[in-house]
Amino acid sequence: MKVVSRLLLAAAAALALVPGVAGAAAAVQGDKEVARVTSFGGACPNCELSGRKLAGAHFLGANFSGAALVGSDLRQAHFLGSTFAGADLSRADLSDSEIVGANFAGANLSNARLRSTEARGVTFAGANLTNADLSSMEATGANFAKSSLRGASLRSAELHGAVISRADARGADFRDAELIGANMVGGQFDKASFRSAELTGAALVGSSFADADFKDASLARANIAGVDLSRARGLAQEQVDEACGDSRTRLPGRLIAKPCAGGFRFIMHPMTPPAPPAPPAPPAPPAPVAQRW
């Protein structure tokens, strides 16, 4: 039978039981230490876990919607099919974590660290990732639609097929990032850096790039229809020759973009997130004991 527990602050003199927590919540070291082998399942909406040391924890199909984990240590944690929609993870450290099929829609991840995190098929739609460190993140098929990435670092991130449409990524760092087949339609990328970034097959339609830096970036088969690049920096004709645009495309100087044949030529198929892991089966009941009369 699954152990049920609720975490409370050590200052309240208890490590009580959290709904759906399975596994070891063993020794409490110091004020806010939680065992690295802790596993979380079930629901704990609006839980207060700010400042907790949860490095290496497993969140398996857990619901932490609206929970507070401000400044918590979640390094090398595993988030599998879990929901943190609307949760406050500002200043939290999720470096080197594994996030698969999880939902962080509308979450506050401002100033959070997600460096070298695996985030395949994860939803960050509408999330606040202002000034977050997402460098070297592997986020294939992740959804950042309508999110705030202002001042965020996505340097060397793998964002193949990611959805960054209508996102506010002004001043973001995409240097050396792989944005192959990314959907960047209708976004704000003013003053962002795309130096040496890979934008092959990306859709930039209708986005703004004032003062954005494209030096040595690859735009092979990128769709820049309706894009205002007139104030972009670092663009050369050989880069633009690999992309396609339309009559609304604005480029700096005398650069010219060839028209896209038949209008839009890229079809974006968002990645289907992996199914969450199945909960463990309950143990079999004990065999009946024969009684003698």
Backbone torsions as a table, in degrees:
resi	resn	phi	psi	omega
1	MET	NA	137.6	-174.8
2	LYS	-69.2	134.6	177.0
3	VAL	-71.9	136.2	-179.4
4	VAL	-112.4	128.6	-178.5
5	SER	-148.6	156.8	176.6
6	ARG	-131.5	127.9	-179.8
7	LEU	-83.9	129.7	172.5
8	LEU	-121.4	162.7	179.1
9	LEU	-60.7	140.6	178.6
10	ALA	-63.2	-26.9	178.9
11	ALA	-64.3	-22.8	176.3
12	ALA	-84.0	7.3	172.6
13	ALA	71.7	26.0	178.9
14	ALA	-156.1	151.2	163.4
15	LEU	-116.5	83.3	-176.0
16	ALA	-78.8	-174.6	-171.3
17	LEU	-95.0	136.2	-178.9
18	VAL	-99.3	135.0	-178.7
19	PRO	-55.2	126.4	175.1
20	GLY	80.1	11.3	178.4
21	VAL	-86.2	124.5	179.5
22	ALA	-120.4	144.7	177.7
23	GLY	108.2	-162.8	-172.4
24	ALA	-90.5	122.0	168.0
25	ALA	-117.4	64.3	-166.6
26	ALA	-76.4	-124.3	-169.8
27	ALA	-64.5	139.7	173.2
28	VAL	-99.0	115.3	-178.2
29	GLN	-104.5	118.5	-179.0
30	GLY	77.1	-150.0	-171.9
31	ASP	-85.6	-38.1	-171.5
32	LYS	-135.2	28.2	-177.9
33	GLU	-80.8	133.9	174.9
34	VAL	-124.3	138.4	-174.4
35	ALA	-55.6	140.2	-177.4
36	ARG	-64.5	-22.3	-176.3
37	VAL	-91.2	9.5	-178.6
38	THR	-62.6	136.7	175.2
39	SER	-120.4	139.8	-177.2
40	PHE	-121.3	132.1	173.0
41	GLY	-142.4	176.0	179.7
42	GLY	77.0	-153.3	-173.4
43	ALA	-122.6	137.5	174.6
44	CYS	-147.7	58.3	-178.3
45	PRO	-64.6	142.7	177.8
46	ASN	62.5	22.3	177.1
47	CYS	-65.0	148.6	176.6
48	GLU	-103.0	104.2	-179.0
49	LEU	-130.0	27.1	-178.4
50	SER	-63.0	138.3	176.9
51	GLY	75.0	4.9	-178.2
52	ARG	-73.5	150.2	175.2
53	LYS	-98.0	98.3	-175.2
54	LEU	-119.4	29.6	-179.6
55	ALA	-58.6	131.6	177.9
56	GLY	80.4	4.3	-179.0
57	ALA	-69.0	155.4	177.9
58	HIS	-112.9	124.0	174.9
59	PHE	-110.5	105.6	-172.5
60	LEU	-112.1	101.3	-179.5
61	GLY	61.8	27.5	-175.8
62	ALA	-85.8	152.9	176.9
63	ASN	-115.1	104.4	178.1
64	PHE	-116.5	36.2	179.5
65	SER	-57.0	131.3	177.5
66	GLY	71.8	6.3	-179.1
67	ALA	-70.7	155.7	177.3
68	ALA	-106.4	116.3	176.7
69	LEU	-129.6	42.0	-176.8
70	VAL	-61.7	123.5	177.1
71	GLY	68.2	14.5	-178.4
72	SER	-74.2	151.7	178.6
73	ASP	-93.2	105.1	-178.5
74	LEU	-120.6	28.9	179.7
75	ARG	-62.0	138.8	177.8
76	GLN	58.0	25.1	175.8
77	ALA	-80.1	164.3	-179.1
78	HIS	-122.8	118.3	179.8
79	PHE	-113.3	100.4	-174.5
80	LEU	-114.3	109.7	178.2
81	GLY	60.4	29.7	-176.7
82	SER	-103.7	159.6	-177.4
83	THR	-116.4	124.2	175.0
84	PHE	-126.0	32.0	-178.6
85	ALA	-58.9	129.4	178.3
86	GLY	71.2	6.9	-179.8
87	ALA	-75.6	156.0	178.2
88	ASP	-103.8	102.6	177.5
89	LEU	-115.0	28.2	179.5
90	SER	-60.3	136.1	-179.9
91	ARG	65.6	8.4	177.2
92	ALA	-74.4	153.4	-179.9
93	ASP	-110.7	107.7	178.8
94	LEU	-111.1	23.7	-177.0
95	SER	-57.5	140.6	176.0
96	ASP	62.5	21.3	179.3
97	SER	-84.8	163.2	174.8
98	GLU	-112.9	117.0	-178.1
99	ILE	-123.4	110.9	-175.3
100	VAL	-124.7	121.5	175.6
101	GLY	60.1	27.6	-178.1
102	ALA	-95.0	162.3	-176.8
103	ASN	-119.5	111.6	176.4
104	PHE	-116.1	28.6	-178.1
105	ALA	-59.2	130.7	177.3
106	GLY	69.2	8.8	-179.2
107	ALA	-76.2	154.1	175.7
108	ASN	-96.4	106.4	178.9
109	LEU	-118.8	27.2	-179.8
110	SER	-63.6	135.9	-179.4
111	ASN	60.5	17.4	176.9
112	ALA	-81.7	159.8	178.0
113	ARG	-111.3	118.3	176.2
114	LEU	-125.4	34.3	-176.5
115	ARG	-63.4	132.5	177.5
116	SER	58.8	27.6	178.7
117	THR	-85.3	141.2	172.5
118	GLU	-91.6	118.4	-175.8
119	ALA	-132.2	57.5	-176.9
120	ARG	-73.6	127.2	176.5
121	GLY	64.6	24.0	-177.1
122	VAL	-89.0	144.4	178.0
123	THR	-99.7	117.2	172.9
124	PHE	-116.3	22.1	-176.0
125	ALA	-57.0	128.5	178.3
126	GLY	70.7	8.4	-178.6
127	ALA	-78.6	154.5	175.9
128	ASN	-97.0	104.6	179.9
129	LEU	-114.5	28.8	-179.5
130	THR	-58.5	127.9	178.4
131	ASN	59.7	19.7	177.6
132	ALA	-77.6	153.5	177.3
133	ASP	-101.1	103.0	178.7
134	LEU	-113.0	22.6	-177.1
135	SER	-63.3	140.5	-179.9
136	SER	61.1	17.5	176.1
137	MET	-71.0	141.9	173.5
138	GLU	-103.9	102.8	-172.6
139	ALA	-126.4	51.5	178.2
140	THR	-60.7	126.0	177.5
141	GLY	70.7	12.4	180.0
142	ALA	-73.0	154.6	-177.3
143	ASN	-112.7	110.1	177.6
144	PHE	-111.6	20.9	-176.5
145	ALA	-56.5	133.7	177.3
146	LYS	59.5	19.1	178.8
147	SER	-86.5	163.8	173.6
148	SER	-102.2	116.3	177.8
149	LEU	-117.8	26.2	-176.5
150	ARG	-61.9	124.7	178.1
151	GLY	70.0	8.0	-179.0
152	ALA	-76.1	152.2	175.7
153	SER	-102.5	116.9	174.7
154	LEU	-119.8	30.8	-177.2
155	ARG	-62.5	131.7	178.8
156	SER	62.2	18.6	177.9
157	ALA	-76.0	148.5	175.4
158	GLU	-101.1	107.5	-174.6
159	LEU	-121.6	43.9	-178.7
160	HIS	-62.1	124.3	177.4
161	GLY	66.2	14.5	-179.7
162	ALA	-71.8	151.4	177.3
163	VAL	-103.1	112.6	179.6
164	ILE	-122.6	27.3	-176.6
165	SER	-68.4	140.9	178.2
166	ARG	55.2	26.0	177.4
167	ALA	-87.1	153.2	174.3
168	ASP	-100.4	97.4	-177.6
169	ALA	-115.9	34.2	179.5
170	ARG	-63.5	130.0	179.1
171	GLY	74.8	9.6	179.9
172	ALA	-75.7	154.9	-178.6
173	ASP	-106.3	106.8	177.9
174	PHE	-109.8	22.4	-178.4
175	ARG	-58.7	133.2	177.7
176	ASP	62.7	12.0	179.5
177	ALA	-77.3	153.3	176.7
178	GLU	-106.1	105.2	-178.3
179	LEU	-111.3	39.4	-176.3
180	ILE	-64.5	122.1	179.1
181	GLY	67.8	17.4	-178.2
182	ALA	-73.8	147.3	176.1
183	ASN	-97.3	103.7	-177.7
184	MET	-115.5	29.7	-174.7
185	VAL	-67.9	133.3	172.5
186	GLY	67.1	22.2	-178.7
187	GLY	-93.7	167.5	175.6
188	GLN	-109.2	113.0	-177.0
189	PHE	-124.9	27.5	179.4
190	ASP	-60.2	136.1	177.7
191	LYS	63.4	14.3	175.3
192	ALA	-80.5	155.1	178.3
193	SER	-108.4	124.0	176.1
194	PHE	-117.2	28.0	-178.6
195	ARG	-57.8	126.9	177.8
196	SER	58.7	20.0	178.0
197	ALA	-79.7	155.5	179.4
198	GLU	-105.0	105.7	-177.5
199	LEU	-111.8	28.3	-178.6
200	THR	-58.4	124.3	177.1
201	GLY	70.7	9.8	-179.6
202	ALA	-76.5	149.9	176.8
203	ALA	-104.8	111.4	-177.5
204	LEU	-106.7	15.9	-170.6
205	VAL	-55.1	127.6	173.7
206	GLY	71.2	11.4	-179.6
207	SER	-92.2	161.6	178.5
208	SER	-109.4	139.8	-175.9
209	PHE	-136.5	39.3	-179.7
210	ALA	-61.1	126.3	179.0
211	ASP	63.2	15.9	174.8
212	ALA	-75.0	148.8	-175.7
213	ASP	-106.1	118.3	-179.1
214	PHE	-114.2	21.1	-177.4
215	LYS	-58.4	126.1	177.4
216	ASP	63.6	14.8	176.7
217	ALA	-78.9	148.5	176.9
218	SER	-95.5	125.1	178.4
219	LEU	-116.1	26.3	-178.4
220	ALA	-57.6	123.7	178.2
221	ARG	60.0	18.0	176.5
222	ALA	-76.3	146.9	179.5
223	ASN	-101.5	111.7	-179.1
224	ILE	-112.8	28.6	177.9
225	ALA	-62.7	131.5	177.8
226	GLY	70.0	14.5	-177.3
227	VAL	-95.3	134.7	175.7
228	ASP	-94.9	101.6	178.4
229	LEU	-110.2	16.6	-174.0
230	SER	-63.0	-25.3	-179.8
231	ARG	-110.1	11.1	177.7
232	ALA	-73.0	154.5	-178.6
233	ARG	-113.6	153.7	172.9
234	GLY	80.7	4.8	-179.2
235	LEU	-82.6	138.6	176.0
236	ALA	-124.0	157.5	-177.7
237	GLN	-59.3	-36.1	-179.8
238	GLU	-64.6	-29.1	175.2
239	GLN	-71.0	-46.8	-178.3
240	VAL	-64.5	-32.0	179.4
241	ASP	-60.2	-25.9	-178.2
242	GLU	-84.1	-13.5	-179.3
243	ALA	-101.3	-176.1	173.6
244	CYS	-144.0	149.4	-178.7
245	GLY	-138.6	-153.0	176.0
246	ASP	-149.6	-168.5	-176.4
247	SER	-65.8	-18.0	-179.6
248	ARG	-89.3	-10.5	-179.0
249	THR	-68.1	128.5	179.5
250	ARG	-115.8	128.4	-176.1
251	LEU	-125.2	155.0	179.3
252	PRO	-72.0	151.3	174.9
253	GLY	58.7	-133.3	-178.5
254	ARG	-106.3	21.4	178.9
255	LEU	-67.9	144.3	-178.3
256	ILE	-131.8	135.9	177.4
257	ALA	-106.1	139.2	176.4
258	LYS	-74.8	150.5	-179.4
259	PRO	-72.4	148.1	175.5
260	CYS	-75.4	129.0	-179.7
261	ALA	-68.6	119.7	177.2
262	GLY	72.1	24.5	179.3
263	GLY	77.2	-136.9	-178.8
264	PHE	-64.0	132.7	-178.4
265	ARG	-121.0	6.4	-179.9
266	PHE	-117.6	131.3	176.3
267	ILE	-111.4	119.3	-176.0
268	MET	-94.0	120.1	176.6
269	HIS	-109.9	103.3	-179.7
270	PRO	-62.0	144.6	-179.7
271	MET	-69.9	135.8	174.8
272	THR	-78.4	121.0	-178.8
273	PRO	-60.4	146.0	177.1
274	PRO	-61.3	149.4	177.8
275	ALA	-68.0	142.1	178.0
276	PRO	-64.4	153.1	-178.9
277	PRO	-64.6	146.6	178.8
278	ALA	-70.2	140.7	178.3
279	PRO	-65.2	150.5	-179.8
280	PRO	-64.0	145.1	179.4
281	ALA	-71.8	140.4	178.3
282	PRO	-66.2	150.7	179.7
283	PRO	-65.2	149.8	179.8
284	ALA	-67.1	143.2	178.9
285	PRO	-65.7	151.8	-180.0
286	PRO	-64.3	147.2	179.3
287	ALA	-66.0	143.2	179.3
288	PRO	-62.7	142.5	-179.5
289	VAL	-94.9	124.6	179.2
290	ALA	-67.2	135.4	179.7
291	GLN	-111.9	140.3	177.6
292	ARG	-99.2	137.5	178.9
293	TRP	-111.4	NA	NA
